[in-house]
């Protein structure tokens, strides 16, 4: 036996009373032979060489005020509706409007039968003409008596009587003129004109129908009076300002964008949802929008304080968590931030990242927590245009690792 070998007493191992199996004895024999009979020279184990550190691009985070849209749904409502009606009782002679029609200020909407009012106006005109003639005659008499009175040719009582007749004639003419104006007004009121520019929403009158003051004969929606009602959550409501711009798209106009401005913001939250109602005035110059339509709303707001925005390509989905990696002392560290809204540039971060930290934005499929990496700077533009292949690979890897193992 070679020097340094260990002698083994097989007889001692094979003890019937010890219940040691032959298989265990053979295993021990192999172990002892390897350990005891090895040459004295130390065995040289081939160690793997260290791989080159992974090179990644990093982005230094900086918080800045961010302008971004709040995306929500809303419904169009009319802010100003006018009921079409008449001022005097009568019978409808003609109707000039129909539902969906655009009307301008002063356009005819309907007219009533004017036979009686025309007769009243003719009588008022005749009475005015007679009163005017009587006044002229009385005025001539009064002036003649006044001249004679100055000469002492008529008594003072006769002069006072003539002066009273002249005043009565003036009053009579004024009354007849008022009657004429009233008759003219009644005749004008038989024709209903549009008080505003807008769109006819509803028609509920036909020719020959007898109507009374106060009867609703139609509904006119004023132009530019459409509003869209939407809601924002309590985290964003203080960033919404009166006059802020917004845009909306409606299926009825082939998703064309329509401009809107914030007109009001509720002071209290909705009791059921906890969100705050926001009303926006909508530009409906082409009258293509109607009350009741649903709309997708993008309300543009500016963050109240500086916000961190990170590119979407820097966020990975691993083990059902949205993770990012930051570089600290040459080592990648995993973070699980709390994200806010998605904006054009990426994600707004509420918690978990700070200004000045360096965010890894490339080779994310190969990055794990605790990995030593070598960094090189990257611009935000380069980060946001990172290839989708790396992100897809990382997502696929995460999906594989979360699969159940049998």
C-alpha positions as a LaTeX table, in Angstrom:
\begin{tabular}{lrrr}
\hline
Residue & $x$ (\AA) & $y$ (\AA) & $z$ (\AA) \\
\hline
Unk1 & 0.00 & 0.00 & 0.00 \\
Unk2 & 1.22 & 3.44 & $-0.76$ \\
Unk3 & 2.53 & 5.60 & 1.98 \\
Unk4 & $-0.19$ & 7.65 & 3.56 \\
Unk5 & $-2.95$ & 5.09 & 2.94 \\
Unk6 & $-5.49$ & 4.22 & 5.63 \\
Unk7 & $-5.91$ & 0.57 & 6.60 \\
Unk8 & $-9.52$ & $-0.50$ & 6.94 \\
Unk9 & $-10.69$ & $-3.48$ & 8.95 \\
Unk10 & $-13.41$ & $-4.93$ & 6.74 \\
Unk11 & $-14.16$ & $-7.54$ & 9.33 \\
Unk12 & $-15.05$ & $-4.80$ & 11.79 \\
Unk13 & $-17.36$ & $-3.19$ & 9.27 \\
Unk14 & $-19.13$ & $-6.45$ & 8.55 \\
Unk15 & $-20.76$ & $-7.01$ & 11.90 \\
Unk16 & $-23.99$ & $-8.91$ & 11.63 \\
Unk17 & $-25.31$ & $-7.36$ & 14.79 \\
Unk18 & $-24.72$ & $-3.79$ & 13.44 \\
Unk19 & $-27.09$ & $-4.21$ & 10.54 \\
Unk20 & $-24.75$ & $-2.30$ & 8.24 \\
Unk21 & $-25.58$ & $-2.92$ & 4.65 \\
Unk22 & $-23.07$ & $-3.87$ & 2.06 \\
Unk23 & $-23.96$ & $-0.77$ & 0.05 \\
Unk24 & $-23.01$ & 1.62 & 2.89 \\
Unk25 & $-19.78$ & $-0.28$ & 3.49 \\
Unk26 & $-18.74$ & 0.07 & $-0.13$ \\
Unk27 & $-19.51$ & 3.76 & $-0.06$ \\
Unk28 & $-17.36$ & 4.30 & 2.99 \\
Unk29 & $-14.58$ & 2.28 & 1.38 \\
Unk30 & $-14.54$ & 4.53 & $-1.67$ \\
Unk31 & $-14.46$ & 7.69 & 0.48 \\
Unk32 & $-11.61$ & 6.48 & 2.65 \\
Unk33 & $-9.62$ & 5.32 & $-0.34$ \\
Unk34 & $-9.93$ & 8.66 & $-2.04$ \\
Unk35 & $-9.04$ & 10.63 & 1.06 \\
Unk36 & $-6.42$ & 8.34 & 2.53 \\
Unk37 & $-4.65$ & 7.00 & $-0.50$ \\
Unk38 & $-4.26$ & 10.22 & $-2.38$ \\
Unk39 & $-0.75$ & 11.37 & $-3.20$ \\
Unk40 & 0.84 & 13.81 & $-0.83$ \\
Unk41 & 1.00 & 16.45 & $-3.48$ \\
Unk42 & $-1.92$ & 18.91 & $-3.16$ \\
Unk43 & $-4.54$ & 18.49 & $-5.85$ \\
Unk44 & $-4.84$ & 21.43 & $-8.19$ \\
Unk45 & $-8.51$ & 22.42 & $-8.82$ \\
Unk46 & $-9.19$ & 24.39 & $-11.99$ \\
Unk47 & $-11.10$ & 27.57 & $-10.92$ \\
Unk48 & $-13.23$ & 29.43 & $-13.51$ \\
Unk49 & $-11.94$ & 32.80 & $-14.53$ \\
Unk50 & $-14.08$ & 35.87 & $-13.59$ \\
Unk51 & $-16.25$ & 37.18 & $-16.49$ \\
Unk52 & $-16.00$ & 40.78 & $-17.58$ \\
Unk53 & $-18.37$ & 43.13 & $-15.64$ \\
Unk54 & $-21.63$ & 43.95 & $-17.39$ \\
Unk55 & $-21.65$ & 47.39 & $-19.02$ \\
Unk56 & $-24.88$ & 49.33 & $-18.53$ \\
Unk57 & $-26.17$ & 52.81 & $-19.28$ \\
Unk58 & $-27.36$ & 54.88 & $-16.37$ \\
Unk59 & $-29.56$ & 57.94 & $-16.13$ \\
Unk60 & $-29.13$ & 60.44 & $-13.30$ \\
Unk61 & $-32.59$ & 61.22 & $-11.97$ \\
Unk62 & $-33.72$ & 64.81 & $-11.54$ \\
Unk63 & $-37.11$ & 65.99 & $-10.28$ \\
Unk64 & $-38.81$ & 68.69 & $-12.36$ \\
Unk65 & $-42.35$ & 70.11 & $-12.64$ \\
Unk66 & $-44.20$ & 67.83 & $-15.00$ \\
Unk67 & $-47.09$ & 68.60 & $-17.30$ \\
Unk68 & $-49.12$ & 65.54 & $-18.09$ \\
Unk69 & $-52.67$ & 64.58 & $-19.03$ \\
Unk70 & $-55.21$ & 62.98 & $-16.76$ \\
Unk71 & $-57.10$ & 60.50 & $-18.89$ \\
Unk72 & $-60.69$ & 59.80 & $-18.00$ \\
Unk73 & $-64.17$ & 59.41 & $-19.40$ \\
Unk74 & $-66.92$ & 61.99 & $-19.39$ \\
Unk75 & $-70.39$ & 62.73 & $-20.67$ \\
Unk76 & $-71.55$ & 65.76 & $-22.62$ \\
Unk77 & $-74.26$ & 67.88 & $-21.03$ \\
Unk78 & $-75.83$ & 71.18 & $-21.99$ \\
Unk79 & $-74.88$ & 74.12 & $-19.82$ \\
Unk80 & $-77.53$ & 76.48 & $-21.23$ \\
Unk81 & $-80.93$ & 75.41 & $-22.55$ \\
Unk82 & $-83.75$ & 77.76 & $-23.51$ \\
Unk83 & $-87.40$ & 76.78 & $-23.66$ \\
Unk84 & $-89.23$ & 78.01 & $-26.74$ \\
Unk85 & $-92.60$ & 79.60 & $-25.87$ \\
Unk86 & $-95.01$ & 82.42 & $-26.67$ \\
Unk87 & $-95.90$ & 85.62 & $-24.83$ \\
Unk88 & $-99.55$ & 85.72 & $-25.89$ \\
Unk89 & $-102.23$ & 83.11 & $-26.42$ \\
Unk90 & $-103.07$ & 82.15 & $-29.95$ \\
Unk91 & $-103.10$ & 79.54 & $-32.68$ \\
Unk92 & $-99.86$ & 78.42 & $-34.29$ \\
Unk93 & $-99.82$ & 79.43 & $-37.93$ \\
Unk94 & $-96.32$ & 78.37 & $-39.02$ \\
Unk95 & $-93.36$ & 76.50 & $-37.50$ \\
Unk96 & $-89.95$ & 77.37 & $-38.96$ \\
Unk97 & $-87.69$ & 74.99 & $-37.05$ \\
Unk98 & $-87.03$ & 71.26 & $-36.72$ \\
Unk99 & $-84.92$ & 69.12 & $-34.39$ \\
Unk100 & $-81.18$ & 69.32 & $-34.99$ \\
Unk101 & $-81.47$ & 72.58 & $-36.94$ \\
Unk102 & $-78.85$ & 75.27 & $-36.37$ \\
Unk103 & $-80.34$ & 78.72 & $-35.84$ \\
Unk104 & $-78.85$ & 82.19 & $-35.57$ \\
Unk105 & $-79.78$ & 85.10 & $-33.36$ \\
Unk106 & $-83.07$ & 86.62 & $-34.60$ \\
Unk107 & $-84.14$ & 83.71 & $-36.83$ \\
Unk108 & $-87.90$ & 83.01 & $-36.97$ \\
Unk109 & $-88.96$ & 79.96 & $-34.98$ \\
Unk110 & $-92.76$ & 80.10 & $-35.23$ \\
Unk111 & $-95.66$ & 82.51 & $-35.78$ \\
Unk112 & $-99.23$ & 82.68 & $-34.45$ \\
Unk113 & $-102.36$ & 83.70 & $-36.26$ \\
Unk114 & $-102.34$ & 87.51 & $-36.35$ \\
Unk115 & $-105.86$ & 88.41 & $-37.54$ \\
Unk116 & $-107.12$ & 89.88 & $-34.25$ \\
Unk117 & $-103.85$ & 91.62 & $-33.43$ \\
Unk118 & $-103.74$ & 93.17 & $-36.90$ \\
Unk119 & $-107.25$ & 94.59 & $-36.39$ \\
Unk120 & $-106.27$ & 95.96 & $-33.00$ \\
Unk121 & $-103.26$ & 97.64 & $-34.51$ \\
Unk122 & $-105.36$ & 99.15 & $-37.31$ \\
Unk123 & $-107.82$ & 100.52 & $-34.74$ \\
Unk124 & $-105.00$ & 101.89 & $-32.61$ \\
Unk125 & $-103.49$ & 103.63 & $-35.63$ \\
Unk126 & $-106.86$ & 105.18 & $-36.50$ \\
Unk127 & $-107.41$ & 106.34 & $-32.90$ \\
Unk128 & $-103.95$ & 107.87 & $-32.86$ \\
Unk129 & $-104.64$ & 109.74 & $-36.07$ \\
Unk130 & $-107.96$ & 111.10 & $-34.72$ \\
Unk131 & $-106.35$ & 112.16 & $-31.44$ \\
Unk132 & $-103.58$ & 113.92 & $-33.31$ \\
Unk133 & $-106.10$ & 115.87 & $-35.43$ \\
Unk134 & $-108.12$ & 116.82 & $-32.33$ \\
Unk135 & $-104.99$ & 118.05 & $-30.61$ \\
Unk136 & $-104.05$ & 120.23 & $-33.56$ \\
Unk137 & $-107.52$ & 121.81 & $-33.57$ \\
Unk138 & $-107.53$ & 122.35 & $-29.82$ \\
Unk139 & $-104.05$ & 123.84 & $-29.94$ \\
Unk140 & $-105.13$ & 126.37 & $-32.58$ \\
Unk141 & $-108.13$ & 127.42 & $-30.47$ \\
Unk142 & $-106.01$ & 127.70 & $-27.38$ \\
Unk143 & $-103.47$ & 129.96 & $-29.09$ \\
Unk144 & $-106.23$ & 132.21 & $-30.45$ \\
Unk145 & $-107.86$ & 132.54 & $-27.03$ \\
Unk146 & $-104.50$ & 133.23 & $-25.44$ \\
Unk147 & $-103.89$ & 136.12 & $-27.85$ \\
Unk148 & $-107.35$ & 137.54 & $-27.11$ \\
Unk149 & $-106.75$ & 137.11 & $-23.41$ \\
Unk150 & $-103.67$ & 139.26 & $-23.61$ \\
Unk151 & $-105.86$ & 141.96 & $-25.18$ \\
Unk152 & $-108.59$ & 141.52 & $-22.53$ \\
Unk153 & $-111.11$ & 140.37 & $-25.15$ \\
Unk154 & $-111.98$ & 137.10 & $-23.36$ \\
Unk155 & $-112.50$ & 136.32 & $-19.74$ \\
Unk156 & $-109.97$ & 134.48 & $-17.64$ \\
Unk157 & $-112.39$ & 131.55 & $-17.07$ \\
Unk158 & $-112.79$ & 131.02 & $-20.82$ \\
Unk159 & $-109.02$ & 131.09 & $-21.24$ \\
Unk160 & $-108.54$ & 128.52 & $-18.45$ \\
Unk161 & $-111.17$ & 126.25 & $-19.99$ \\
Unk162 & $-109.43$ & 126.40 & $-23.36$ \\
Unk163 & $-106.09$ & 125.62 & $-21.68$ \\
Unk164 & $-107.63$ & 122.57 & $-19.97$ \\
Unk165 & $-109.06$ & 121.32 & $-23.30$ \\
Unk166 & $-105.63$ & 121.62 & $-24.85$ \\
Unk167 & $-104.03$ & 119.56 & $-22.01$ \\
Unk168 & $-106.72$ & 116.88 & $-22.35$ \\
Unk169 & $-106.11$ & 116.63 & $-26.08$ \\
Unk170 & $-102.40$ & 116.13 & $-25.42$ \\
Unk171 & $-103.14$ & 113.39 & $-22.90$ \\
Unk172 & $-105.58$ & 111.71 & $-25.30$ \\
Unk173 & $-102.97$ & 111.62 & $-28.04$ \\
Unk174 & $-100.40$ & 110.12 & $-25.63$ \\
Unk175 & $-102.90$ & 107.39 & $-24.67$ \\
Unk176 & $-103.65$ & 106.56 & $-28.31$ \\
Unk177 & $-99.97$ & 106.32 & $-29.07$ \\
Unk178 & $-99.48$ & 103.93 & $-26.12$ \\
Unk179 & $-102.33$ & 101.77 & $-27.45$ \\
Unk180 & $-100.65$ & 101.69 & $-30.84$ \\
Unk181 & $-97.34$ & 100.60 & $-29.31$ \\
Unk182 & $-99.11$ & 97.88 & $-27.33$ \\
Unk183 & $-100.83$ & 96.60 & $-30.47$ \\
Unk184 & $-97.55$ & 96.62 & $-32.34$ \\
Unk185 & $-95.90$ & 94.74 & $-29.48$ \\
Unk186 & $-98.63$ & 92.11 & $-29.45$ \\
Unk187 & $-98.25$ & 91.70 & $-33.18$ \\
Unk188 & $-94.50$ & 91.25 & $-32.82$ \\
Unk189 & $-95.01$ & 88.71 & $-30.05$ \\
Unk190 & $-96.94$ & 86.53 & $-32.45$ \\
Unk191 & $-93.62$ & 85.81 & $-34.14$ \\
Unk192 & $-91.11$ & 83.95 & $-31.93$ \\
Unk193 & $-87.47$ & 84.71 & $-32.74$ \\
Unk194 & $-84.38$ & 82.85 & $-31.62$ \\
Unk195 & $-82.79$ & 84.69 & $-28.68$ \\
Unk196 & $-79.38$ & 83.08 & $-29.22$ \\
Unk197 & $-77.34$ & 81.17 & $-31.74$ \\
Unk198 & $-77.65$ & 77.47 & $-31.19$ \\
Unk199 & $-79.19$ & 74.13 & $-32.12$ \\
Unk200 & $-82.79$ & 72.97 & $-31.79$ \\
Unk201 & $-82.79$ & 70.05 & $-29.41$ \\
Unk202 & $-86.49$ & 69.29 & $-29.28$ \\
Unk203 & $-89.65$ & 70.32 & $-31.14$ \\
Unk204 & $-93.09$ & 69.88 & $-29.55$ \\
Unk205 & $-95.44$ & 72.08 & $-31.58$ \\
Unk206 & $-97.31$ & 71.84 & $-34.89$ \\
Unk207 & $-99.27$ & 74.33 & $-37.04$ \\
Unk208 & $-102.89$ & 74.75 & $-35.96$ \\
Unk209 & $-102.10$ & 74.04 & $-32.31$ \\
Unk210 & $-103.59$ & 76.42 & $-29.72$ \\
Unk211 & $-100.94$ & 77.59 & $-27.28$ \\
Unk212 & $-100.78$ & 79.64 & $-24.10$ \\
Unk213 & $-97.96$ & 81.61 & $-22.47$ \\
Unk214 & $-95.77$ & 79.20 & $-20.53$ \\
Unk215 & $-96.39$ & 76.18 & $-22.79$ \\
Unk216 & $-93.05$ & 74.56 & $-23.77$ \\
Unk217 & $-92.99$ & 74.40 & $-27.57$ \\
Unk218 & $-89.38$ & 73.30 & $-28.00$ \\
Unk219 & $-85.87$ & 73.37 & $-26.51$ \\
Unk220 & $-83.00$ & 75.41 & $-27.91$ \\
Unk221 & $-79.45$ & 74.55 & $-26.91$ \\
Unk222 & $-77.25$ & 77.64 & $-26.97$ \\
Unk223 & $-74.12$ & 77.43 & $-29.08$ \\
Unk224 & $-70.97$ & 76.84 & $-27.07$ \\
Unk225 & $-72.96$ & 75.81 & $-24.03$ \\
Unk226 & $-71.93$ & 72.15 & $-24.12$ \\
Unk227 & $-70.00$ & 70.88 & $-21.15$ \\
Unk228 & $-68.27$ & 67.59 & $-20.47$ \\
Unk229 & $-68.51$ & 66.30 & $-16.92$ \\
Unk230 & $-65.63$ & 64.14 & $-15.69$ \\
Unk231 & $-63.94$ & 63.28 & $-12.40$ \\
Unk232 & $-60.42$ & 63.43 & $-10.95$ \\
Unk233 & $-59.07$ & 61.79 & $-7.82$ \\
Unk234 & $-58.02$ & 63.59 & $-4.66$ \\
Unk235 & $-54.33$ & 63.26 & $-5.53$ \\
Unk236 & $-54.77$ & 65.36 & $-8.68$ \\
Unk237 & $-57.64$ & 67.73 & $-7.91$ \\
Unk238 & $-55.43$ & 70.52 & $-6.53$ \\
Unk239 & $-53.46$ & 70.58 & $-9.80$ \\
Unk240 & $-56.58$ & 71.33 & $-11.85$ \\
Unk241 & $-56.90$ & 75.05 & $-12.53$ \\
Unk242 & $-59.78$ & 77.05 & $-13.97$ \\
Unk243 & $-59.04$ & 77.77 & $-17.60$ \\
Unk244 & $-56.69$ & 74.80 & $-17.98$ \\
Unk245 & $-56.73$ & 73.22 & $-21.42$ \\
Unk246 & $-58.14$ & 69.83 & $-22.24$ \\
Unk247 & $-59.07$ & 67.79 & $-25.27$ \\
Unk248 & $-61.70$ & 65.16 & $-25.87$ \\
Unk249 & $-62.58$ & 62.64 & $-28.53$ \\
Unk250 & $-66.04$ & 61.39 & $-29.39$ \\
Unk251 & $-66.94$ & 58.37 & $-31.47$ \\
Unk252 & $-69.64$ & 60.31 & $-33.32$ \\
Unk253 & $-66.99$ & 62.57 & $-34.87$ \\
Unk254 & $-64.64$ & 59.73 & $-35.82$ \\
Unk255 & $-62.53$ & 60.41 & $-32.71$ \\
Unk256 & $-61.63$ & 63.90 & $-33.87$ \\
Unk257 & $-60.08$ & 66.00 & $-31.11$ \\
Unk258 & $-62.20$ & 68.82 & $-29.67$ \\
Unk259 & $-60.77$ & 71.57 & $-27.49$ \\
Unk260 & $-62.13$ & 72.31 & $-24.04$ \\
Unk261 & $-61.28$ & 74.43 & $-21.00$ \\
Unk262 & $-61.88$ & 73.84 & $-17.30$ \\
Unk263 & $-64.93$ & 75.80 & $-16.18$ \\
Unk264 & $-65.50$ & 74.53 & $-12.65$ \\
Unk265 & $-64.01$ & 72.17 & $-10.07$ \\
Unk266 & $-66.15$ & 70.72 & $-7.27$ \\
Unk267 & $-65.27$ & 71.73 & $-3.74$ \\
Unk268 & $-66.40$ & 68.41 & $-2.25$ \\
Unk269 & $-65.88$ & 64.84 & $-3.39$ \\
Unk270 & $-68.57$ & 62.56 & $-4.67$ \\
Unk271 & $-69.90$ & 60.58 & $-1.72$ \\
Unk272 & $-69.91$ & 57.27 & $-3.62$ \\
Unk273 & $-66.61$ & 57.42 & $-5.52$ \\
Unk274 & $-64.52$ & 59.89 & $-3.51$ \\
Unk275 & $-63.59$ & 61.69 & $-6.74$ \\
Unk276 & $-64.12$ & 65.35 & $-7.58$ \\
Unk277 & $-66.36$ & 66.53 & $-10.41$ \\
Unk278 & $-64.78$ & 68.73 & $-13.07$ \\
Unk279 & $-66.80$ & 70.53 & $-15.76$ \\
Unk280 & $-65.18$ & 71.63 & $-18.99$ \\
Unk281 & $-66.62$ & 73.99 & $-21.61$ \\
Unk282 & $-66.45$ & 72.38 & $-25.04$ \\
Unk283 & $-65.96$ & 74.12 & $-28.36$ \\
Unk284 & $-68.96$ & 73.02 & $-30.44$ \\
Unk285 & $-68.70$ & 75.58 & $-33.23$ \\
Unk286 & $-69.60$ & 72.99 & $-35.88$ \\
Unk287 & $-72.56$ & 71.69 & $-33.85$ \\
Unk288 & $-71.41$ & 68.09 & $-34.28$ \\
Unk289 & $-71.51$ & 67.30 & $-30.58$ \\
Unk290 & $-74.74$ & 66.55 & $-28.77$ \\
Unk291 & $-75.84$ & 66.17 & $-25.20$ \\
Unk292 & $-75.51$ & 62.65 & $-23.84$ \\
Unk293 & $-72.53$ & 61.62 & $-25.96$ \\
Unk294 & $-69.67$ & 59.94 & $-24.11$ \\
Unk295 & $-66.13$ & 61.22 & $-24.54$ \\
Unk296 & $-62.56$ & 60.32 & $-23.73$ \\
Unk297 & $-61.02$ & 63.26 & $-21.89$ \\
Unk298 & $-57.39$ & 64.31 & $-21.55$ \\
Unk299 & $-57.07$ & 67.05 & $-18.96$ \\
Unk300 & $-53.62$ & 68.65 & $-18.99$ \\
Unk301 & $-52.30$ & 69.60 & $-15.56$ \\
Unk302 & $-48.97$ & 70.62 & $-14.05$ \\
Unk303 & $-47.69$ & 68.83 & $-10.97$ \\
Unk304 & $-47.79$ & 70.89 & $-7.79$ \\
Unk305 & $-44.22$ & 69.92 & $-6.90$ \\
Unk306 & $-41.24$ & 68.62 & $-8.89$ \\
Unk307 & $-41.74$ & 65.02 & $-9.94$ \\
Unk308 & $-39.44$ & 62.20 & $-10.99$ \\
Unk309 & $-40.27$ & 60.75 & $-14.39$ \\
Unk310 & $-38.50$ & 57.57 & $-15.46$ \\
Unk311 & $-38.63$ & 55.93 & $-18.90$ \\
Unk312 & $-40.96$ & 53.00 & $-19.38$ \\
Unk313 & $-38.12$ & 50.86 & $-20.69$ \\
Unk314 & $-36.41$ & 51.05 & $-17.27$ \\
Unk315 & $-39.28$ & 49.24 & $-15.53$ \\
Unk316 & $-39.29$ & 45.44 & $-15.43$ \\
Unk317 & $-42.02$ & 43.00 & $-14.46$ \\
Unk318 & $-40.40$ & 40.30 & $-12.35$ \\
Unk319 & $-42.18$ & 37.95 & $-9.99$ \\
Unk320 & $-45.32$ & 40.04 & $-10.43$ \\
Unk321 & $-43.51$ & 43.14 & $-9.22$ \\
Unk322 & $-42.58$ & 46.26 & $-11.14$ \\
Unk323 & $-38.89$ & 46.71 & $-10.44$ \\
Unk324 & $-36.16$ & 49.16 & $-11.41$ \\
Unk325 & $-32.42$ & 48.95 & $-10.79$ \\
Unk326 & $-30.22$ & 51.74 & $-9.48$ \\
Unk327 & $-26.47$ & 51.80 & $-9.40$ \\
Unk328 & $-24.81$ & 52.24 & $-6.01$ \\
Unk329 & $-21.03$ & 51.86 & $-5.57$ \\
Unk330 & $-20.80$ & 49.84 & $-8.76$ \\
Unk331 & $-23.50$ & 47.37 & $-7.69$ \\
Unk332 & $-27.03$ & 47.07 & $-9.09$ \\
Unk333 & $-29.73$ & 47.39 & $-6.47$ \\
Unk334 & $-33.36$ & 46.41 & $-7.07$ \\
Unk335 & $-36.10$ & 48.87 & $-6.11$ \\
Unk336 & $-39.87$ & 48.60 & $-6.16$ \\
Unk337 & $-41.10$ & 52.21 & $-6.49$ \\
Unk338 & $-44.67$ & 53.41 & $-6.15$ \\
Unk339 & $-45.73$ & 54.80 & $-9.48$ \\
Unk340 & $-48.21$ & 57.53 & $-10.30$ \\
Unk341 & $-49.70$ & 58.29 & $-13.69$ \\
Unk342 & $-48.29$ & 57.21 & $-17.01$ \\
Unk343 & $-47.16$ & 60.19 & $-19.09$ \\
Unk344 & $-45.70$ & 60.53 & $-22.55$ \\
Unk345 & $-42.16$ & 60.44 & $-21.19$ \\
Unk346 & $-42.71$ & 57.43 & $-18.95$ \\
Unk347 & $-43.89$ & 56.87 & $-15.38$ \\
Unk348 & $-44.21$ & 59.42 & $-12.58$ \\
Unk349 & $-42.61$ & 58.06 & $-9.39$ \\
Unk350 & $-44.22$ & 58.90 & $-6.05$ \\
Unk351 & $-41.96$ & 56.89 & $-3.73$ \\
Unk352 & $-38.90$ & 54.67 & $-3.86$ \\
Unk353 & $-36.51$ & 56.81 & $-5.91$ \\
Unk354 & $-34.79$ & 60.14 & $-5.26$ \\
Unk355 & $-33.14$ & 62.88 & $-7.25$ \\
Unk356 & $-29.46$ & 62.25 & $-7.87$ \\
Unk357 & $-29.75$ & 58.46 & $-7.96$ \\
Unk358 & $-28.49$ & 56.68 & $-11.05$ \\
Unk359 & $-31.07$ & 54.54 & $-12.81$ \\
Unk360 & $-29.96$ & 51.61 & $-15.00$ \\
Unk361 & $-31.68$ & 51.86 & $-18.40$ \\
Unk362 & $-29.91$ & 49.27 & $-20.59$ \\
Unk363 & $-29.08$ & 45.55 & $-20.58$ \\
Unk364 & $-31.82$ & 45.08 & $-18.01$ \\
Unk365 & $-32.42$ & 41.47 & $-19.06$ \\
Unk366 & $-29.00$ & 40.58 & $-17.60$ \\
Unk367 & $-29.18$ & 42.70 & $-14.46$ \\
Unk368 & $-29.96$ & 41.13 & $-11.09$ \\
Unk369 & $-29.85$ & 42.48 & $-7.58$ \\
Unk370 & $-26.27$ & 42.67 & $-6.27$ \\
Unk371 & $-24.60$ & 42.34 & $-9.67$ \\
Unk372 & $-21.39$ & 44.34 & $-10.18$ \\
Unk373 & $-21.71$ & 46.49 & $-13.30$ \\
Unk374 & $-19.78$ & 49.18 & $-15.13$ \\
Unk375 & $-21.78$ & 52.33 & $-15.88$ \\
Unk376 & $-21.77$ & 54.76 & $-18.74$ \\
Unk377 & $-24.06$ & 57.82 & $-18.95$ \\
Unk378 & $-27.21$ & 57.80 & $-21.04$ \\
Unk379 & $-29.50$ & 60.65 & $-22.09$ \\
Unk380 & $-33.22$ & 60.54 & $-21.40$ \\
Unk381 & $-33.91$ & 60.36 & $-25.13$ \\
Unk382 & $-31.66$ & 57.34 & $-25.46$ \\
Unk383 & $-33.27$ & 55.74 & $-22.45$ \\
Unk384 & $-36.82$ & 56.18 & $-23.70$ \\
Unk385 & $-35.93$ & 54.70 & $-27.08$ \\
Unk386 & $-34.32$ & 51.57 & $-25.62$ \\
Unk387 & $-35.11$ & 48.46 & $-27.56$ \\
Unk388 & $-38.23$ & 46.57 & $-26.65$ \\
Unk389 & $-36.36$ & 43.29 & $-27.10$ \\
Unk390 & $-34.53$ & 43.61 & $-23.79$ \\
Unk391 & $-37.74$ & 44.41 & $-21.95$ \\
Unk392 & $-39.57$ & 41.54 & $-23.61$ \\
Unk393 & $-36.72$ & 39.18 & $-22.75$ \\
Unk394 & $-36.73$ & 40.31 & $-19.14$ \\
Unk395 & $-40.47$ & 39.82 & $-18.91$ \\
Unk396 & $-40.19$ & 36.37 & $-20.43$ \\
Unk397 & $-37.43$ & 35.46 & $-17.98$ \\
Unk398 & $-39.53$ & 36.64 & $-15.07$ \\
Unk399 & $-42.43$ & 34.57 & $-16.30$ \\
Unk400 & $-40.22$ & 31.50 & $-16.51$ \\
Unk401 & $-38.85$ & 31.89 & $-13.01$ \\
Unk402 & $-42.32$ & 32.23 & $-11.51$ \\
Unk403 & $-43.54$ & 28.98 & $-13.06$ \\
Unk404 & $-44.22$ & 26.20 & $-10.54$ \\
Unk405 & $-41.46$ & 23.59 & $-10.18$ \\
Unk406 & $-42.45$ & 19.96 & $-9.86$ \\
\hline
\end{tabular}
